[in-house]
Every structure is written in structure tokens, then in C-alpha cells.
């Protein structure tokens, strides 16, 4: 294996893992129930439904679906949320 350490700067060699990375390593162990943000129970994911929705959107919107949009957000979704909240 090639030793790349001589190519690293002093700052890079001194870097330590962040507390969040250490916590995440523990949070994803089998049997662990994590209440950390961004780590919901994967058993609750509606994988089939999300797959159907993704297929529908890709078939309907094609390549535009995979592009970055305006930072304001997707206008169709904004309109749907406004309509939902107004009801």
C-alpha cells in the first residue's frame, strides 16, 4: 500500500474526527435506537411508495428532475403547499 502521509500538510495530519462523526458511528450500530437528527429508523421508510413516486416524476419530468432548481424551490410544490395550507 502506498504511504500518502508525506503528501499531507501539517494541518491535515493534525485533524481529528469530529464529535458528530464519532456519534454517527455509534448511532448506526445494529440494535441501536438513535434519537439523533438525521438518523430516523430505516424500517419506517416507505421504500415502495418512494420508488413509485420517483419513477412517476422521472417519467413525467425527465432530466429536469435531476437538475438543480431555483433556491426558492419547485414552483409546483410551493403552489401545492400554499393550496394545502389554505384549505
Secondary structure, 3 states (H helix, E strand, C coil): CCCCHHHCCHHHHHCCCCHHHHHHHHHCCCCCCCCCCCCCCHHHCCHHHHHHHHHHHHHHHHHHHHCCCCCCCCHHHHHHHHHHHHC
